[in-house]
Amino acid sequence: LALSIIISSSHAKRPFVPTSIGNIRRSSQTSHHYYTLYDSPEVHYKLLELKERYPDFVTLETAQEKYGLPSVGDEKDCVYERWDSEGNEINDSYIGCKNYILTIEDKIAHSSDGGGETAKYLPEVFLSGALHGDERVGPTAVMETISLILEAAMCESIPRSTFPLHDKSSNFEKDLEEWEDDVDESKRCMDSLSNRGIDKSTRQWLARLVTTRRIVVMPTANALGFDRKRRDEGVLDPNRDFGYDLKTEGDDNSSKDCMQTITARSINEVFRDHIFQLAVTFHAGMEAIAYEWGAPSYEGHFSPDHESQTQISNALRVYSGKIDSRAYPVDTMNDLVYSVRGGMEDWAYAGSWDHKHSVKCSPTTYGIYPIEKTTYEDYTLRAFNVLIETSASKLPRENTLGISQDLFSSSSLSKNNGHVSRNIRLSLLMIDMVEPYISVVSVGERHISNDIIPRMKPEKRSCMKTKVFRVSAESEYIDLKWIVGGSIQVDETRLMYAKWSDLHSSFDGINQPDEKHYDDLLHLSEKTNRKKHGKQVYFTDIQTGFTEWHKESEEILEGSHHNPSGTSFTATVNLSHFKHGDKIAVFALAKVDESWSSHGEYDVKPDINPQTHIANVRTNPEWHYQTKDGTKAVQGRLRWFSIPVTLQLVEESSTSIIEEISVRSPIEELKATSIEGLSVFSARTLFVVLTSILLILFMMARFELYKICGGIEKKRSSARRRSSFDMMELQKMVVVFKREEEKLT
């Protein structure tokens, strides 16, 4: 009886959760796969799947429903859109193809009632899979990219709750079952990623990209062309349909030769809604990474943002890797590809500030499109929009697309590489580069798990509870390590530490402090000012360096170790300035990519300062824009701060670090036990086993064993009554139980 109960408990039915979310033609049971090109129905149903699976991250809309644009094509086009993923017919008035827009952002972490204006200042990236419908690599690369990061983010976010407590106000059995289901799902998810060569640090990096950015994706911007496998939308080329460097008519600087396609209008509406710093448009027909200028009027000249554009483009070349010992060539569109009028890339880059070449559009196709739609705010069109020519063939052979296994290993950058795999990495780099970040990763010899946890709502100074180390007050020094990412050159990085009580409230661990408060602290750190004001603020020495994305990191292509999550630095904190009972906040900070603030000695035209958001946000504290509705904004700054670590000085002196007392998140508690290698005995199974053993012991009338197991049961019950559950205690109980089980056997 006891054995049957144990077996049935151990094999309790769980809800099915696929182990992977790549191409929908791939079985969910396989750990990796060879990439295959998506067709139009697959993109459509994959988008619906992502929307349903990740409601806390994904918003799926169409340009038709959101902006009132007409669909394109006739009743023979995009017929699959008339049915949902369950096979139910959809009754709407649209005939032909709709233009889908998928937005990724952490809706819980950045909800309106969260801590600060984090949603407003999320850095924004735009990915376009196909302006030309017959160029097929881009949509697949985009879909695989977003599927991967969403899988990693969900993986990092579960379980959603701590181990449930047994109290009268809760439904313990239900909470316990839900928690165990989350544990099982998390284990399957992590195993699936691990089997594909994605380790813990890479998984956490991918999850960070979801939670700290807003990513807007149009995998098939030219929906009609992609469905028909034709370059154009009908008879019009969408990449000649943007209001830049076109011939104009009349006195209003307008043209009828732009915004004629629904593709261009859809993209135009999306850009009007956002403040994109980076954008990628995928093409095919050659291999290239190309940047501005691409307009005929600027042939022979560089753009004002040439410095940042060349650095980012060279980073893309390195990280995308080589195929047949050949990396992507890099240059301006005018020099490497060819010049075009009405191209999207130049429009997205300069449409808001280059008024000499920016054109208002008054098309006559598809009814009226108001000319006001192409009158832009000063912030709308200042993105660095890179053009990627993915492959010489617009429909490359499947054996040249690459595989998902070991996508991030150094060898995959030169071996087993393919047109899809290289452009997944390229897309991820662009998402990473949109904003610098710093993260403290270890205190002494103790590693700190990732401080960015998806689907967790932040609170101001919650880091005083979630990233805490108890340290002996007798310790004089302690080393901390941190990483710098989202940038190329680290011009200055150091630690800043002070008592929490001596810091301005703007240092809240959620929002970036402004330059004024940093300057005030720098002033206070001087010895005479510390005595005068009675506040203790200290800085470690300045360090410099480069991140993994620097163009000189060619060793990445030669098979050396590669860590996409950032470059590490180490410094020593002097604790002798503080006393027992002090709570010390330690911030890592960095100043990056200063060279982007000018165009150096390049022959640029027009001869003005850099104009992109991406360059100014990290070099110009006066740079500030926000959308008319106030929901999105960019703010320039010189320095970027990490979420701080709190050092709590205590009396114990046996060791420098007494213990980590962080209660960071449920997932960290889980990773410390079952997920990262330890085998935690299910609490529900433990309950059943113990009960069964007690019944057997009662029947055997063995008083000594009854006493021992009763003590275990008492410990288990006591643990449930505590205000917080100690997982280590549970593990000890399991060990004791196993020993007694062996004796009983």
NULOGU-270345 format. One line per 8 residues: number of its first residue (from 0); for each residue x negated, y negated, z negated of C-alpha. Coordinates in Angstrom, 2 decimals, always signed. Each point is the difference from the previous one (the first is absolute). Example, Ala and Ser with C-alpha at 12.3 -4.5 7.8 and 13.67 -1.06 7.14 Angstrom:
# residues 2
0 = -12.30,+4.50,-7.80; -1.37,-3.44,+0.66
END
This chain:
# residues 745
0 = +0.00,+0.00,+0.00; -2.74,-2.43,-0.97; -2.01,+0.82,+3.12; +2.98,-0.54,+2.29; +0.74,-3.36,-1.63; -3.62,-1.07,+0.43; -0.07,+1.01,+3.66; +3.30,-1.68,+0.82
8 = -1.10,-3.19,-1.75; -3.36,-0.06,+1.78; +1.70,+0.38,+3.41; +2.79,-2.52,-0.48; +1.19,-1.36,+3.34; -1.38,-3.41,+1.03; +1.29,-2.35,+2.67; -1.91,+0.42,+3.26
16 = -2.50,-2.79,+0.67; -2.03,+0.20,+3.24; -3.71,-0.04,-0.61; -0.79,-2.37,+2.83; +1.68,-2.69,+2.01; -1.86,-0.22,+3.28; +1.37,+0.76,+3.46; +3.53,+1.43,-0.33
24 = -0.91,+2.85,+2.36; -2.44,+1.29,-2.64; +1.12,+2.48,-2.64; +0.05,-1.51,-3.49; -1.90,+3.06,-1.25; -3.20,-0.72,+1.95; -2.70,-2.00,-1.75; -1.42,-1.60,+3.15
32 = +0.72,-0.19,+3.68; -1.24,-1.06,+3.40; +1.58,-3.29,+0.91; +2.51,-0.01,+2.83; +1.56,-3.02,+1.64; +3.43,-1.06,-1.22; +2.76,-0.45,+2.52; +2.85,-2.45,-0.40
40 = +2.48,+2.25,-1.89; -2.74,+1.11,-2.40; -0.86,-3.58,-0.90; +3.67,-0.75,-0.56; +0.73,+2.94,-2.28; -3.31,-0.40,-1.85; +0.94,-3.59,-0.84; +3.35,+1.19,-1.35
48 = -1.78,+2.68,-2.01; -2.43,-2.49,-1.57; +2.86,-2.32,-0.89; +1.87,+2.81,-1.74; -3.02,+1.51,-1.73; -1.58,-3.22,-1.31; +2.80,-2.45,-0.84; -2.18,-1.80,-2.58
56 = -2.60,-0.79,+2.68; +1.74,-0.09,+3.38; +2.48,-2.36,+1.60; +1.09,+0.93,+3.52; +1.82,-2.53,+2.18; +0.57,-0.76,+3.65; -0.44,-3.31,+1.77; +3.54,+0.43,+1.27
64 = +1.59,+0.22,-3.45; -2.31,-2.45,-1.76; -0.45,-2.69,+2.64; +3.01,+0.50,+2.25; -2.04,+0.92,+3.07; +1.54,+2.18,+2.70; -1.16,+3.57,+0.56; -1.70,+0.82,+3.30
72 = +0.65,+2.65,+2.62; +3.16,+1.93,+0.80; +1.89,+3.06,-1.21; -2.80,+2.29,+1.25; -2.64,-1.64,-2.20; -0.78,+0.92,-3.64; +3.04,+2.31,-0.14; -1.35,+1.58,-3.22
80 = +0.76,-3.25,-1.84; +3.70,+0.85,+0.18; -0.45,+2.71,-2.64; -1.51,-0.14,-3.48; -2.47,+2.51,-1.40; +2.89,+2.25,-1.12; +1.50,+0.14,+3.49; +2.90,-2.33,-0.76
88 = +1.00,-2.37,+2.77; -0.62,-3.67,-0.73; +2.72,-2.37,+1.06; -1.51,-3.34,+0.95; +0.26,-2.31,+2.95; -3.61,+0.34,+1.16; -0.78,+1.73,+3.28; -3.61,+0.70,+0.89
96 = -3.02,-0.45,-2.25; -0.33,-1.90,-3.26; -3.24,-1.49,-1.31; -0.85,+1.48,-3.38; -1.84,-1.90,-2.74; -1.31,+1.92,-3.01; -1.25,-1.94,-3.02; -2.10,+1.59,-2.74
104 = -0.25,-1.63,-3.42; +0.31,+1.18,-3.58; +3.50,-1.21,-0.85; -0.28,+0.97,-3.67; -3.43,-1.42,-0.75; +0.92,-3.25,+1.77; +3.67,-0.30,-0.86; +1.37,-3.48,-0.65
112 = +0.21,+0.65,-3.74; -3.59,+1.22,-0.24; -2.96,-1.84,-1.51; -0.80,-3.11,+2.01; +0.38,-0.83,+3.69; -1.79,+3.10,+1.21; +2.46,+0.71,+2.82; -0.30,-3.54,+1.31
120 = -3.78,+0.22,+0.33; -0.29,+3.52,+1.41; -2.47,-0.15,+2.92; +1.67,+1.00,+3.27; -1.20,+2.18,+2.89; +1.72,+0.73,+3.33; -0.48,+3.20,+2.05; +1.33,+0.31,+3.56
128 = -0.17,+3.45,+1.58; +1.00,-0.67,+3.60; +0.55,-3.24,+1.89; -0.42,+2.11,+3.12; +2.20,+3.09,-0.03; -2.32,+2.30,+1.92; -2.91,-0.47,-2.41; +0.69,+2.85,-2.41
136 = -2.74,+0.18,-2.65; +1.01,-3.11,-1.97; +3.45,+1.15,-1.19; -1.39,+3.33,-1.21; -2.91,-1.65,-1.82; +2.36,-2.47,-1.67; +2.52,+2.67,-1.04; -2.71,+2.27,-1.41
144 = -1.54,-2.93,-1.88; +3.17,-1.06,-1.76; +1.01,+3.62,-0.71; -3.34,+0.62,-1.69; -0.02,-3.07,-2.23; +3.61,+0.53,-1.03; -0.74,+3.60,-0.93; -2.99,-1.09,-2.09
152 = +1.96,-2.77,-1.71; +2.85,+2.31,-0.95; -2.52,+2.55,-1.20; -1.62,-2.56,-2.32; +3.34,-1.24,-1.33; +1.38,+3.22,-1.47; +1.07,+1.08,-2.53; +2.00,-3.14,-0.69
160 = +0.30,+0.52,-3.77; -2.15,+1.13,-2.90; +0.47,+3.39,-1.59; +3.56,-0.18,-1.39; +0.57,-0.41,-3.73; +2.45,+2.11,-1.92; +2.28,-2.54,-1.64; +3.72,-0.27,-0.53
168 = +0.45,-2.85,+2.47; -1.38,+1.89,+3.00; +1.03,+2.98,+2.07; -3.19,+1.88,-0.71; +0.62,+3.11,+2.10; +0.95,-2.04,+3.06; -2.93,-2.41,-0.47; -2.38,+2.91,-0.46
176 = +1.22,+1.72,+3.16; -0.35,-3.19,+2.05; -3.47,-0.60,-1.38; -1.10,+3.54,+0.82; +1.42,-0.31,+3.52; -2.05,-3.17,+0.45; -3.09,+1.83,-1.25; +0.56,+2.78,+2.53
184 = +0.58,-2.47,+2.83; -3.12,-1.96,-0.92; -2.07,+3.17,-0.11; +1.21,+1.07,+3.45; -0.64,-3.45,+1.40; -3.52,-0.28,-1.40; -0.85,+3.52,+1.13; +1.21,-0.79,+3.52
192 = -2.16,-3.12,+0.22; -2.96,+1.77,-1.57; +0.28,+2.86,+2.50; -0.35,-2.58,+2.76; -3.19,-1.36,-1.55; +1.53,-3.04,-1.72; -1.56,-0.23,-3.44; +1.27,-1.89,-3.04
200 = -1.77,-3.31,+0.70; +1.16,-0.05,+3.64; +3.54,+0.89,-1.03; +0.04,-2.87,-2.49; -1.44,-2.37,+2.61; +2.79,+0.90,+2.42; +2.58,-0.52,-2.74; -1.51,-3.39,-0.82
208 = +0.58,-1.12,+3.58; +3.72,+0.66,-0.36; +0.43,-1.70,-3.38; -2.14,-3.10,+0.60; +0.99,-0.93,+3.57; +3.03,-0.53,+2.21; -0.41,+1.96,+3.23; +2.39,-0.69,+2.87
216 = +0.02,+2.57,+2.80; +1.58,+0.12,+3.44; -1.24,+3.39,+1.24; +1.74,-0.41,+3.36; +0.46,-3.73,+0.41; +0.78,+0.60,+3.68; +2.70,+2.54,-0.84; +1.42,+0.28,+3.52
224 = -3.38,+0.37,+1.66; -1.07,+2.63,-2.53; +3.19,+2.00,+0.51; -0.37,-0.15,+3.78; -3.79,+0.51,-0.15; -0.41,-3.18,+2.06; -2.34,-2.92,-0.60; +2.59,-2.77,+0.24
232 = +3.33,-0.75,-1.63; +2.08,+0.41,+3.12; -1.97,-2.08,+2.51; -1.63,-2.39,-2.50; -3.41,+0.35,-1.68; +0.38,-0.79,-3.74; -3.66,-0.90,-0.36; +0.37,-2.91,+2.42
240 = +3.13,-1.21,-1.74; -1.27,-2.12,-2.89; -0.10,-3.78,-0.05; -3.70,-0.62,+0.27; -2.18,-1.39,+2.82; +2.86,+0.02,+2.51; +0.92,-2.53,+2.64; +2.76,-2.27,-1.30
248 = +2.92,-1.80,+1.57; +1.48,-3.41,-0.78; -0.82,-2.34,-2.86; +0.81,+2.35,-2.86; -3.05,+2.25,+0.50; +2.23,+3.01,+0.59; +0.00,+2.99,+2.33; +2.57,+2.50,+1.21
256 = -2.73,+2.61,+0.34; -0.25,+0.99,-3.64; +2.23,+1.78,-2.51; +1.76,+1.68,+2.93; -0.29,+3.48,-1.53; +1.68,+1.32,-3.12; -3.43,+1.36,-0.95; -1.49,-3.50,-0.19
264 = +3.07,-1.46,-1.70; -0.02,+2.75,-2.64; -3.66,-0.63,-0.80; +0.63,-3.74,+0.00; +2.79,+0.37,-2.57; -2.16,+2.18,-2.22; -2.87,-2.51,+0.04; +2.42,-2.82,-0.80
272 = +1.01,+1.92,-3.15; -3.53,+0.63,-1.30; -3.46,-1.47,-0.54; -2.20,+2.67,+1.56; -3.72,-0.19,-0.67; -0.99,+3.00,+2.13; +1.64,+1.76,+2.93; -0.84,+2.90,+2.31
280 = +1.42,+0.63,+3.46; -0.78,+3.37,+1.58; -0.50,+0.43,+3.74; -1.73,+2.51,+2.30; -1.70,+0.21,+3.39; -3.52,-0.52,-1.34; -1.80,+0.13,-3.36; -0.57,-3.30,-1.78
288 = +0.38,-2.06,-3.15; +0.67,-3.51,+1.26; +0.74,-3.31,-1.68; +0.72,-3.61,+0.87; -0.34,-1.65,+2.39; +1.89,+1.77,+2.76; +1.56,-3.07,+1.61; -1.30,-1.26,+3.37
296 = -0.25,-3.55,-1.32; -2.69,+1.09,-2.47; -2.16,+2.18,+2.22; -3.65,-0.42,-0.94; +0.77,-1.17,-3.54; +0.43,+1.55,-3.42; +2.89,-0.71,-2.34; -0.37,-2.06,-3.22
304 = +0.34,+3.28,-1.95; -2.71,+1.80,+1.93; -2.02,+0.79,-3.15; +2.77,+1.85,-1.84; +1.32,+1.63,+3.16; -3.37,+1.48,+0.98; -0.68,+1.28,-3.52; +3.39,+1.69,-0.31
312 = -0.19,+1.41,+3.54; -3.45,+1.49,-0.62; +1.32,+1.57,-3.20; +2.82,+1.54,+2.05; -2.53,+1.38,+2.47; -2.04,+1.66,-2.76; +2.92,+1.48,-1.94; +1.92,+1.25,+3.03
320 = -3.06,+2.10,+0.87; -1.26,+1.55,+3.19; +1.40,+2.34,+2.63; -2.66,+1.80,+2.05; -2.66,-2.21,-1.67; +1.85,-3.09,+1.23; +1.38,-2.67,-2.34; +2.48,-2.68,+1.04
328 = -1.64,-2.95,+1.77; +0.74,-3.35,-1.67; +0.33,-3.46,+1.56; +2.49,-2.73,+0.84; +2.99,+0.88,+2.17; -1.22,-2.38,+2.69; -3.39,+1.72,+0.21; +0.87,+3.62,-0.73
336 = +3.53,+0.47,+1.35; +1.41,-2.79,+2.17; +1.72,-3.34,-0.34; +3.78,-0.22,-0.10; +2.52,-2.78,-0.31; +2.84,+0.58,-2.41; -1.89,+2.67,-1.99; +1.20,+0.90,-3.47
344 = -3.42,-0.04,-1.68; -0.86,-3.64,+0.75; +3.59,-1.04,-0.72; -0.04,+1.64,-3.46; -3.37,-1.61,-0.73; +0.46,-3.57,+1.22; +3.68,-0.65,+0.69; +0.43,-2.16,-3.11
352 = -3.05,-2.26,+0.32; -1.20,-0.11,+3.63; +2.78,-2.30,+1.19; -1.75,-0.67,+3.30; +0.58,+3.58,+1.14; +2.97,+1.07,-2.08; +3.16,+0.07,+2.08; +3.70,-0.14,-0.89
360 = +2.13,+2.63,+1.71; +3.38,-0.37,+1.70; +0.64,+3.39,+1.68; +3.10,+0.83,+1.99; +0.04,+3.78,-0.50; +2.35,+1.75,-2.45; +2.03,-3.14,-0.55; -1.24,-3.03,-1.90
368 = -3.05,+0.14,-2.27; -0.20,-3.41,-1.75; -3.14,-2.00,+0.72; -0.18,-0.77,-3.73; -1.02,+3.63,-0.53; -3.37,-0.85,+1.55; -0.54,-3.19,-1.96; -2.28,+1.24,-2.75
376 = -0.90,-1.05,-3.51; -3.62,-0.76,-0.72; -0.40,+3.34,-1.80; +1.79,+2.39,+2.41; -2.65,+0.89,+2.58; -3.44,+0.09,-1.64; -0.70,+3.74,-0.03; -3.15,+1.70,+1.15
384 = +1.63,+2.29,+2.56; -2.43,+2.61,+1.26; +0.65,+1.91,+3.24; -0.90,+3.70,-0.01; -0.39,+1.80,+3.31; +0.27,+3.50,-1.41; -1.08,+2.21,+2.91; -0.88,-0.06,+3.67
392 = +2.98,+2.24,+0.72; +3.40,-1.37,-0.94; +1.11,+3.58,-0.64; -3.13,+1.77,-1.26; -0.26,+3.78,-0.32; +1.10,+1.42,-3.34; -3.42,+1.52,-0.69; -1.43,-3.56,-0.09
400 = +2.37,-1.35,-2.67; -1.79,+1.35,-3.09; +1.15,+1.90,-3.09; +1.31,-1.00,-3.40; -2.48,+2.16,-1.92; -2.76,-1.98,-1.76; +1.17,-3.22,+1.61; -2.16,-2.07,-2.37
408 = -3.16,+2.07,-0.19; -3.10,-1.54,+1.56; -0.29,+2.86,+2.48; +3.48,-0.74,+1.34; -1.23,-3.42,+1.12; -2.27,+1.68,+2.54; +1.17,+3.64,+0.23; +3.56,+1.25,+0.45
416 = +1.00,-3.59,+0.69; +2.83,-0.87,+2.35; +2.04,-2.86,+1.39; +2.67,+0.32,-2.69; -2.23,+0.71,-3.00; -2.36,-2.89,+0.76; +2.92,-2.43,+0.28; +1.55,+1.18,-3.26
424 = -3.23,-1.01,-1.75; -0.11,-3.22,+1.98; +3.55,-0.88,-1.09; -0.81,+0.77,-3.62; -3.03,-2.26,+0.11; +2.13,-2.88,+1.27; +2.49,+0.57,-2.81; -2.84,+0.13,-2.52
432 = -1.71,-3.14,+1.34; +3.04,-2.26,-0.33; -0.89,-0.91,-3.60; -3.07,+0.44,-2.27; +0.39,+2.02,-3.18; -2.13,+0.90,-3.01; +0.54,+2.88,-2.40; -1.85,+1.06,-3.16
440 = -0.60,+3.74,+0.34; -2.01,+1.02,-3.08; -0.91,-1.05,-3.53; -3.23,+1.59,-1.17; +0.21,+3.59,+1.19; +3.80,+0.02,+0.00; +1.70,-0.21,+3.36; +3.17,-2.11,+0.23
448 = +2.71,+1.28,+2.27; +1.36,-2.29,+2.68; +1.64,-3.10,-1.42; +2.47,-0.28,+2.89; +2.89,+2.41,-0.52; +2.82,-0.03,+2.57; +3.59,-0.59,-1.13; -1.01,-1.49,-3.33
456 = +1.31,-3.45,-0.86; -2.79,-2.21,-1.38; +0.23,-2.06,-3.17; -2.21,-2.89,-0.95; -2.99,+1.11,-2.05; +1.30,+3.55,-0.07; -3.64,+0.94,+0.65; -0.59,-0.70,-3.72
464 = +1.79,+3.33,-0.52; -0.60,+1.86,+3.24; -3.78,-0.39,+0.44; -1.47,+0.13,-3.51; -3.16,+1.50,-1.49; -0.78,+0.18,-3.69; -3.69,-0.84,-0.41; -2.15,+0.00,-3.12
472 = -0.52,-3.49,-1.40; -3.60,+1.05,-0.69; -0.68,+0.50,+3.72; -2.06,-2.80,+1.48; +0.40,+0.73,+3.70; +2.24,+1.94,+2.33; -0.14,+0.46,+3.78; +2.96,-0.49,+2.32
480 = +0.26,+0.93,+3.66; +2.33,-1.59,+2.54; +0.72,+0.14,+3.72; +0.58,-2.75,+2.57; +2.17,+0.76,+3.03; +2.09,-1.72,+2.67; -2.99,-2.02,+1.21; -3.30,+0.31,+1.83
488 = -2.59,-2.12,-1.80; -0.08,-0.42,-3.78; -1.51,-3.44,-0.51; +0.39,+0.03,-3.77; +1.29,+2.50,-2.54; -0.32,+0.23,-3.77; +1.85,+0.78,-3.22; +1.75,-2.60,-2.13
496 = +0.92,+0.93,-3.57; +1.64,-1.79,-2.91; +2.42,+0.57,-2.84; +3.54,+0.16,+1.29; +0.95,-2.78,-2.39; -2.52,-2.33,+1.67; +1.42,+0.42,+3.52; +2.58,-2.17,+1.72
504 = +3.36,+1.68,+0.64; -0.68,-0.01,+3.76; -2.41,+2.88,-0.64; +2.90,+2.45,-0.24; -1.35,+3.00,+1.91; +2.65,-0.33,+2.72; -0.42,-3.32,+1.78; -3.29,-1.42,+1.23
512 = -1.22,-2.87,-2.25; -0.50,-3.32,+1.72; -3.39,-1.62,+0.53; +0.56,-2.69,-2.64; +0.39,+2.50,-2.84; -3.03,+1.90,+1.24; -2.06,-3.19,+0.01; +1.20,-0.76,-3.54
520 = -1.23,+3.39,-1.18; -3.30,-0.44,+1.80; -0.40,-3.28,-1.87; +0.87,+1.67,-3.31; -2.58,+2.72,+0.60; -2.83,-2.47,-0.47; -1.53,+0.43,-3.43; +0.60,-3.55,-1.25
528 = +3.63,+0.09,+1.12; +0.63,+3.34,-1.72; -1.03,-1.53,-3.29; +1.90,-3.21,+0.65; +3.31,+1.63,+0.94; -0.30,+3.14,-2.11; +0.78,+2.27,+2.94; -2.15,+2.89,+1.17
536 = -0.18,+0.49,+3.76; -2.86,+1.83,+1.68; -1.10,+0.94,+3.52; -2.44,+2.63,+1.22; -2.60,-0.82,+2.66; +1.16,-0.51,+3.57; -0.44,+2.91,+2.41; +0.39,+0.11,+3.79
544 = +0.35,+2.68,+2.63; +2.05,+1.46,+2.83; +3.03,+2.25,+0.05; +0.46,+3.21,+1.97; +1.46,-2.00,+2.88; -3.18,-1.97,+0.77; -1.19,+0.39,+3.59; -3.47,+1.12,-1.14
552 = +1.49,+3.07,-1.69; -0.78,+2.07,+3.10; -0.98,+2.90,-2.28; +3.74,+0.71,-0.28; -0.14,+1.28,+3.57; -3.00,+2.18,-0.76; +1.74,+2.10,-2.66; -0.98,-1.65,-3.30
560 = +2.40,-0.29,-2.94; +2.92,-2.30,+0.63; +2.30,-1.60,-2.57; +2.77,-2.12,+1.54; +1.26,-1.23,-3.37; -2.79,-2.53,-0.53; -3.64,-0.67,-0.89; -1.00,+0.31,-3.67
568 = -1.91,-2.32,-2.31; -1.10,+0.43,-3.63; -0.72,-2.51,-2.78; -0.47,+0.00,-3.78; +2.34,-1.71,-2.46; -1.62,-1.36,-3.17; +2.26,+0.89,-2.92; -2.15,-1.58,-2.69
576 = +1.90,-3.28,+0.48; +3.15,+1.60,-1.37; +1.14,+1.65,-3.25; +2.20,+2.81,-1.25; +3.64,-0.50,+0.97; -0.68,-2.11,+3.09; +1.83,+0.86,+3.21; -2.22,-0.88,+2.93
584 = +1.26,-0.48,+3.54; -2.51,+0.95,+2.69; +0.71,-1.19,+3.54; -2.01,+0.85,+3.11; +0.07,-2.79,+2.55; -1.39,-0.56,+3.47; -0.50,-2.62,+2.66; -0.01,+1.47,+3.51
592 = -0.47,-0.77,+3.70; -1.14,-3.62,-0.41; -1.36,+0.02,+3.55; +3.56,+0.06,+1.31; +0.49,-3.62,-1.08; -1.85,-1.31,+3.09; -0.79,+1.02,+3.56; -3.74,-0.43,-0.40
600 = -1.96,-0.68,+3.18; +2.48,+1.60,+2.38; +1.32,-1.93,+2.97; +3.62,-0.14,-1.09; +2.91,-1.68,+1.66; +1.77,-1.96,-1.30; -2.81,-1.17,-2.27; +1.88,+0.14,-3.31
608 = -0.21,+1.93,-3.25; +1.29,+3.58,-0.22; +3.79,+0.11,+0.28; +1.09,+3.48,-1.09; +1.62,+0.79,-3.31; -2.41,+2.92,-0.48; -3.06,-2.31,+0.07; +1.46,-2.85,-2.03
616 = +1.75,+2.00,-2.71; -3.38,+1.28,-1.24; -2.08,-3.15,+0.56; +2.24,-3.07,-0.40; +1.76,-0.68,-3.35; +2.06,-2.78,+1.63; +1.60,+2.39,+2.48; +3.65,+0.48,-0.90
624 = +3.05,+0.81,+2.10; +3.37,+1.52,-0.73; +3.00,+0.91,+2.09; +3.02,-2.31,+0.10; +2.01,+2.33,-2.21; -2.85,+0.18,-2.51; -0.17,+3.80,+0.01; -3.48,+0.35,+1.51
632 = -3.17,-2.02,-0.51; -3.77,-0.05,+0.33; -2.38,-1.73,-2.40; -3.69,-0.57,+0.62; -2.56,+0.68,-2.72; -3.72,+0.53,-0.40; -0.02,+2.76,-2.63; +2.01,+3.16,-0.46
640 = +0.57,+1.64,-3.39; +0.56,+3.60,-1.02; +2.59,+1.27,-2.41; -1.98,-0.27,-3.26; -1.14,+2.70,-2.41; +0.54,-0.58,-3.72; -2.77,+0.99,-2.43; +1.32,+0.38,-3.54
648 = -2.80,-0.15,-2.60; +0.46,+2.44,-2.89; -1.99,+1.01,-3.08; -1.00,+3.51,+1.08; -3.65,+0.29,+0.97; -0.47,+3.61,+1.04; -0.10,-0.89,+3.66; +0.14,-3.07,+2.24
656 = +3.39,+0.93,+1.42; +2.28,+1.44,-2.63; +2.85,+0.81,+2.35; +2.15,-1.26,+2.81; +3.42,-0.89,-1.36; +1.55,-1.06,+3.28; +3.57,+0.99,+0.70; -0.37,-0.88,+3.61
664 = +2.77,+1.91,+1.72; +1.71,+3.35,+0.11; -2.02,+1.13,+2.98; -3.29,-0.57,-1.83; +1.25,+2.06,-2.92; +0.87,+2.71,+2.47; -3.30,-0.16,+1.87; -1.89,+0.37,-3.25
672 = +1.67,+3.39,-0.38; +1.59,+2.18,+2.65; -0.47,-1.88,+3.24; -3.74,-0.46,-0.05; -0.90,+3.55,-0.87; +1.23,+0.93,-3.48; +2.85,+2.44,-0.26; +2.71,-1.37,-2.23
680 = +2.45,+2.56,-1.25; +3.50,-1.26,+0.78; +1.68,-1.31,-3.14; +3.23,+1.66,+1.01; -1.78,+3.30,+0.58; -1.80,-0.42,-3.32; +3.31,-0.45,-1.77; +1.44,+3.15,+1.55
688 = -3.16,+2.01,-0.66; -0.22,-1.07,-3.61; +3.65,+0.75,-0.57; -0.39,+3.42,+1.58; -3.07,+0.77,-2.09; +1.81,-1.04,-3.16; +2.82,+2.41,+0.83; -2.47,+2.81,+0.52
696 = -1.83,-0.85,-3.18; +3.24,-0.06,-1.94; +0.91,+3.40,+1.33; -3.45,+1.34,-0.90; +0.23,-1.57,-3.49; -3.62,-1.09,+0.19; -0.15,-2.77,-2.57; -3.56,-1.18,+0.76
704 = +0.62,-0.47,+3.72; +3.37,-1.58,-0.73; -1.77,-2.52,-2.21; -2.61,-0.83,+2.63; +2.48,-0.45,+2.85; +2.36,-1.90,-2.27; -2.85,-2.44,-0.55; -0.35,-0.42,+3.73
712 = +3.74,-0.59,+0.33; -0.20,-2.54,-2.80; -2.82,-1.83,+1.78; +1.97,-0.01,+3.24; +3.12,-1.40,-1.66; -2.04,-2.60,-1.85; -1.67,-1.09,+3.19; +3.38,-0.67,+1.59
720 = +1.02,-2.22,-2.86; -3.01,-2.26,+0.35; +0.39,-3.42,+1.61; -2.49,+1.02,+2.70; -0.79,+3.52,+1.14; -3.61,+1.19,-0.30; -0.79,+2.16,+3.01; -3.31,+1.12,-1.50
728 = +1.86,+1.38,-3.01; +2.24,+1.94,+2.34; -3.05,+1.51,+1.64; -1.39,+1.06,-3.39; +3.33,+1.62,-0.81; -0.17,+1.94,+3.25; -3.50,+1.25,-0.82; +1.14,+1.12,-3.46
736 = +3.05,+1.69,+1.50; -2.09,+1.87,+2.56; -2.30,+1.30,-2.72; +2.96,+1.23,-2.04; +1.54,+1.48,+3.13; -3.20,+2.00,+0.59; +0.09,+1.26,-3.59; +3.64,+0.96,+0.39
744 = -0.76,+1.86,+3.21
END
